[in-house]
Amino acid sequence: SKVSGTPKDQFLKVCEYIGETAAPNKTMTILYALGWTQHSVGSQNIRTMAMIQVLLGNMGMAGGGINALRGHANVQGITDQCLYSDNLPGYIAAPTDADADRKTYLEKRTPKALRPNQMNFPQNFPKWFTSLQKAWYGNAATEQNDFAYDWLPKRDGAYDVLALFERMHQGKMNGFFCQGFNPLAAVSNKKKVGDALGKLKYLVIMDPLVTDTSEFWKPHGEFNEADPSKIQTEVFRLPATLFAEDTGSFTNSGRVVQWRWKAADGPGETRGDIEIMAGLFLKLKEMYAKDGGKLPEPILNLTWPHRIAAKPAP
């Protein structure tokens, strides 16, 4: 009660409600969100609730257990697919400038057992990395070329969203490809984000709807102070379909993966994200094959085994 600020009588009443669920005819679920996790003891908070549920007999019961609630399915999706700048898919740490070759990269990230017969699942890291490279590059990734290790970008610093907008604000970025994301409304310091977008040569927006970011250059008085005459950024909008107009897997906020069929076709000239990305990739590949360019290998050798290359099935 002292820690939480909850009045003692109300705290005890909640404890009674929870205690009553330790019965054959009752069960309870505990739902948590960021209010629990964003503490220095976030993991312990959730472990404690799991232990309480085990003691009450609510774990494994219909409607029981612990359920995490995400604010948005996108957040869970980005975690599952590991689309962070410092990771490759499958929670594989992305290489940095310091990782001169594949051997160095793998040695740094493969833990060694500290005692005989110790359980050491991450010792398989080299296999996971090789498997990912083979998935991406197929027969082009061989032992002779270190499974295409040199084709991967190597991070020279942070590339999270705040670092990106800092670079952009300093005029160190030419273009920004913004897919299903509205940074002007989501990232702190709206003025700085707007000023940063105005320093780009081009901005590509891939979204079903008009977003604040796609119209960052429009003056709306106190709601968006902008001077279009001083903004040189060329904005391209690629109209994507909404989630209900796409067939594919969907991770809900409780981490449950579902397969969903589309409910309707998208309007006008909209296309699904996969089709838009496929079109861009195939055009880039064609241009590299014709004109060459710096490091064409990752584009030219990417595995693309889809029956309809321009419209891969989900």
Contacts in CASP RR format, 6 or more apart in sequence:
PFRMAT RR
TARGET T0000
AUTHOR 0000-0000-0000
METHOD contacts of the structure
MODEL  1
SKVSGTPKDQFLKVCEYIGETAAPNKTMTILYALGWTQHSVGSQNIRTMA
MIQVLLGNMGMAGGGINALRGHANVQGITDQCLYSDNLPGYIAAPTDADA
DRKTYLEKRTPKALRPNQMNFPQNFPKWFTSLQKAWYGNAATEQNDFAYD
WLPKRDGAYDVLALFERMHQGKMNGFFCQGFNPLAAVSNKKKVGDALGKL
KYLVIMDPLVTDTSEFWKPHGEFNEADPSKIQTEVFRLPATLFAEDTGSF
TNSGRVVQWRWKAADGPGETRGDIEIMAGLFLKLKEMYAKDGGKLPEPIL
NLTWPHRIAAKPAP
1 7 0 8 1.000
1 8 0 8 1.000
1 11 0 8 1.000
4 11 0 8 1.000
6 14 0 8 1.000
18 28 0 8 1.000
18 52 0 8 1.000
18 56 0 8 1.000
19 56 0 8 1.000
20 26 0 8 1.000
21 27 0 8 1.000
21 28 0 8 1.000
21 56 0 8 1.000
21 58 0 8 1.000
22 55 0 8 1.000
22 56 0 8 1.000
22 57 0 8 1.000
22 58 0 8 1.000
27 58 0 8 1.000
27 61 0 8 1.000
27 62 0 8 1.000
27 63 0 8 1.000
27 64 0 8 1.000
28 53 0 8 1.000
28 56 0 8 1.000
28 58 0 8 1.000
28 64 0 8 1.000
28 65 0 8 1.000
29 58 0 8 1.000
29 63 0 8 1.000
29 64 0 8 1.000
29 65 0 8 1.000
29 66 0 8 1.000
29 67 0 8 1.000
30 49 0 8 1.000
30 52 0 8 1.000
30 53 0 8 1.000
30 65 0 8 1.000
30 66 0 8 1.000
30 67 0 8 1.000
31 67 0 8 1.000
31 68 0 8 1.000
31 69 0 8 1.000
32 45 0 8 1.000
32 46 0 8 1.000
32 49 0 8 1.000
32 66 0 8 1.000
32 67 0 8 1.000
32 68 0 8 1.000
32 69 0 8 1.000
33 68 0 8 1.000
33 69 0 8 1.000
33 70 0 8 1.000
33 71 0 8 1.000
34 71 0 8 1.000
36 42 0 8 1.000
36 45 0 8 1.000
36 46 0 8 1.000
36 49 0 8 1.000
37 43 0 8 1.000
37 45 0 8 1.000
37 46 0 8 1.000
39 45 0 8 1.000
46 66 0 8 1.000
49 66 0 8 1.000
50 59 0 8 1.000
50 65 0 8 1.000
50 66 0 8 1.000
53 59 0 8 1.000
53 64 0 8 1.000
53 65 0 8 1.000
53 66 0 8 1.000
58 64 0 8 1.000
58 65 0 8 1.000
59 65 0 8 1.000
59 66 0 8 1.000
67 254 0 8 1.000
68 253 0 8 1.000
68 254 0 8 1.000
68 255 0 8 1.000
69 253 0 8 1.000
69 254 0 8 1.000
70 76 0 8 1.000
70 253 0 8 1.000
70 254 0 8 1.000
70 255 0 8 1.000
71 253 0 8 1.000
72 253 0 8 1.000
73 250 0 8 1.000
73 251 0 8 1.000
73 252 0 8 1.000
73 253 0 8 1.000
74 180 0 8 1.000
76 251 0 8 1.000
76 252 0 8 1.000
76 253 0 8 1.000
76 254 0 8 1.000
76 255 0 8 1.000
77 83 0 8 1.000
77 251 0 8 1.000
78 84 0 8 1.000
80 251 0 8 1.000
80 255 0 8 1.000
80 257 0 8 1.000
81 89 0 8 1.000
82 88 0 8 1.000
82 89 0 8 1.000
82 90 0 8 1.000
82 91 0 8 1.000
82 92 0 8 1.000
83 89 0 8 1.000
84 160 0 8 1.000
85 94 0 8 1.000
85 155 0 8 1.000
85 158 0 8 1.000
85 159 0 8 1.000
85 160 0 8 1.000
86 93 0 8 1.000
86 94 0 8 1.000
86 155 0 8 1.000
86 158 0 8 1.000
86 159 0 8 1.000
86 160 0 8 1.000
87 93 0 8 1.000
87 94 0 8 1.000
88 94 0 8 1.000
88 129 0 8 1.000
88 132 0 8 1.000
88 152 0 8 1.000
89 132 0 8 1.000
90 128 0 8 1.000
90 132 0 8 1.000
92 125 0 8 1.000
92 128 0 8 1.000
92 129 0 8 1.000
92 132 0 8 1.000
93 109 0 8 1.000
94 152 0 8 1.000
94 153 0 8 1.000
94 155 0 8 1.000
95 105 0 8 1.000
95 149 0 8 1.000
95 152 0 8 1.000
95 154 0 8 1.000
95 155 0 8 1.000
96 154 0 8 1.000
96 155 0 8 1.000
96 156 0 8 1.000
96 157 0 8 1.000
97 154 0 8 1.000
97 155 0 8 1.000
97 156 0 8 1.000
97 157 0 8 1.000
98 104 0 8 1.000
99 105 0 8 1.000
99 108 0 8 1.000
99 154 0 8 1.000
101 146 0 8 1.000
101 149 0 8 1.000
102 146 0 8 1.000
102 147 0 8 1.000
102 149 0 8 1.000
105 129 0 8 1.000
105 149 0 8 1.000
106 125 0 8 1.000
106 126 0 8 1.000
106 129 0 8 1.000
109 125 0 8 1.000
110 122 0 8 1.000
110 123 0 8 1.000
110 125 0 8 1.000
110 126 0 8 1.000
111 120 0 8 1.000
111 122 0 8 1.000
111 123 0 8 1.000
111 125 0 8 1.000
112 120 0 8 1.000
112 123 0 8 1.000
113 120 0 8 1.000
113 123 0 8 1.000
129 147 0 8 1.000
130 141 0 8 1.000
130 147 0 8 1.000
133 141 0 8 1.000
133 147 0 8 1.000
133 148 0 8 1.000
133 149 0 8 1.000
134 141 0 8 1.000
134 147 0 8 1.000
135 303 0 8 1.000
136 148 0 8 1.000
136 302 0 8 1.000
136 303 0 8 1.000
137 147 0 8 1.000
137 148 0 8 1.000
137 151 0 8 1.000
137 298 0 8 1.000
137 301 0 8 1.000
137 302 0 8 1.000
137 303 0 8 1.000
138 303 0 8 1.000
140 148 0 8 1.000
140 297 0 8 1.000
140 301 0 8 1.000
140 303 0 8 1.000
141 147 0 8 1.000
141 148 0 8 1.000
148 297 0 8 1.000
148 298 0 8 1.000
148 301 0 8 1.000
151 295 0 8 1.000
151 297 0 8 1.000
151 298 0 8 1.000
151 301 0 8 1.000
152 298 0 8 1.000
157 163 0 8 1.000
161 183 0 8 1.000
161 187 0 8 1.000
162 187 0 8 1.000
164 173 0 8 1.000
164 176 0 8 1.000
165 183 0 8 1.000
165 187 0 8 1.000
165 192 0 8 1.000
165 193 0 8 1.000
165 196 0 8 1.000
167 173 0 8 1.000
168 176 0 8 1.000
168 196 0 8 1.000
168 197 0 8 1.000
168 199 0 8 1.000
168 200 0 8 1.000
169 192 0 8 1.000
169 195 0 8 1.000
169 196 0 8 1.000
169 199 0 8 1.000
171 196 0 8 1.000
171 199 0 8 1.000
173 199 0 8 1.000
173 200 0 8 1.000
174 200 0 8 1.000
174 201 0 8 1.000
174 202 0 8 1.000
175 200 0 8 1.000
175 201 0 8 1.000
175 202 0 8 1.000
175 203 0 8 1.000
175 204 0 8 1.000
176 197 0 8 1.000
176 200 0 8 1.000
176 202 0 8 1.000
176 203 0 8 1.000
176 204 0 8 1.000
177 204 0 8 1.000
177 206 0 8 1.000
178 203 0 8 1.000
178 204 0 8 1.000
178 205 0 8 1.000
178 206 0 8 1.000
178 207 0 8 1.000
178 213 0 8 1.000
179 206 0 8 1.000
179 207 0 8 1.000
179 240 0 8 1.000
179 273 0 8 1.000
180 206 0 8 1.000
180 207 0 8 1.000
180 240 0 8 1.000
181 207 0 8 1.000
181 213 0 8 1.000
182 207 0 8 1.000
182 211 0 8 1.000
182 212 0 8 1.000
182 213 0 8 1.000
183 193 0 8 1.000
183 213 0 8 1.000
184 190 0 8 1.000
184 193 0 8 1.000
184 194 0 8 1.000
184 197 0 8 1.000
184 211 0 8 1.000
184 212 0 8 1.000
184 213 0 8 1.000
184 216 0 8 1.000
185 211 0 8 1.000
185 212 0 8 1.000
185 213 0 8 1.000
187 193 0 8 1.000
191 225 0 8 1.000
193 216 0 8 1.000
194 216 0 8 1.000
194 226 0 8 1.000
197 203 0 8 1.000
197 213 0 8 1.000
197 216 0 8 1.000
197 217 0 8 1.000
197 233 0 8 1.000
198 216 0 8 1.000
198 217 0 8 1.000
198 231 0 8 1.000
198 232 0 8 1.000
198 233 0 8 1.000
199 233 0 8 1.000
200 233 0 8 1.000
201 232 0 8 1.000
201 233 0 8 1.000
201 234 0 8 1.000
202 233 0 8 1.000
202 234 0 8 1.000
202 235 0 8 1.000
202 236 0 8 1.000
203 213 0 8 1.000
203 233 0 8 1.000
203 234 0 8 1.000
203 235 0 8 1.000
203 236 0 8 1.000
204 235 0 8 1.000
204 236 0 8 1.000
204 238 0 8 1.000
205 211 0 8 1.000
205 213 0 8 1.000
205 214 0 8 1.000
205 235 0 8 1.000
205 236 0 8 1.000
205 237 0 8 1.000
205 238 0 8 1.000
206 238 0 8 1.000
206 240 0 8 1.000
206 273 0 8 1.000
206 276 0 8 1.000
207 214 0 8 1.000
207 237 0 8 1.000
207 238 0 8 1.000
207 239 0 8 1.000
207 240 0 8 1.000
208 239 0 8 1.000
208 240 0 8 1.000
208 241 0 8 1.000
208 242 0 8 1.000
208 245 0 8 1.000
208 270 0 8 1.000
212 224 0 8 1.000
214 235 0 8 1.000
214 237 0 8 1.000
215 224 0 8 1.000
216 224 0 8 1.000
216 226 0 8 1.000
217 226 0 8 1.000
217 228 0 8 1.000
217 231 0 8 1.000
217 233 0 8 1.000
217 235 0 8 1.000
218 224 0 8 1.000
218 226 0 8 1.000
218 228 0 8 1.000
219 225 0 8 1.000
219 226 0 8 1.000
219 227 0 8 1.000
219 228 0 8 1.000
220 226 0 8 1.000
238 271 0 8 1.000
238 276 0 8 1.000
239 268 0 8 1.000
239 269 0 8 1.000
239 270 0 8 1.000
239 271 0 8 1.000
240 270 0 8 1.000
240 271 0 8 1.000
240 272 0 8 1.000
240 273 0 8 1.000
240 276 0 8 1.000
241 262 0 8 1.000
241 266 0 8 1.000
241 270 0 8 1.000
241 271 0 8 1.000
241 272 0 8 1.000
241 273 0 8 1.000
242 266 0 8 1.000
243 250 0 8 1.000
243 260 0 8 1.000
244 262 0 8 1.000
244 263 0 8 1.000
244 264 0 8 1.000
245 262 0 8 1.000
245 263 0 8 1.000
245 264 0 8 1.000
245 265 0 8 1.000
245 266 0 8 1.000
245 270 0 8 1.000
245 272 0 8 1.000
246 260 0 8 1.000
246 262 0 8 1.000
246 272 0 8 1.000
246 273 0 8 1.000
246 314 0 8 1.000
247 260 0 8 1.000
247 261 0 8 1.000
247 262 0 8 1.000
247 314 0 8 1.000
248 259 0 8 1.000
248 260 0 8 1.000
248 261 0 8 1.000
248 314 0 8 1.000
249 257 0 8 1.000
249 258 0 8 1.000
249 259 0 8 1.000
249 260 0 8 1.000
249 314 0 8 1.000
250 257 0 8 1.000
250 258 0 8 1.000
250 259 0 8 1.000
250 260 0 8 1.000
251 257 0 8 1.000
251 258 0 8 1.000
252 258 0 8 1.000
274 311 0 8 1.000
274 312 0 8 1.000
274 314 0 8 1.000
275 310 0 8 1.000
275 311 0 8 1.000
275 312 0 8 1.000
278 306 0 8 1.000
278 309 0 8 1.000
278 310 0 8 1.000
278 311 0 8 1.000
278 312 0 8 1.000
279 310 0 8 1.000
281 299 0 8 1.000
281 302 0 8 1.000
281 304 0 8 1.000
282 309 0 8 1.000
282 310 0 8 1.000
284 299 0 8 1.000
285 299 0 8 1.000
285 300 0 8 1.000
285 302 0 8 1.000
288 296 0 8 1.000
288 299 0 8 1.000
288 300 0 8 1.000
289 296 0 8 1.000
289 300 0 8 1.000
306 312 0 8 1.000
306 313 0 8 1.000
307 313 0 8 1.000
END
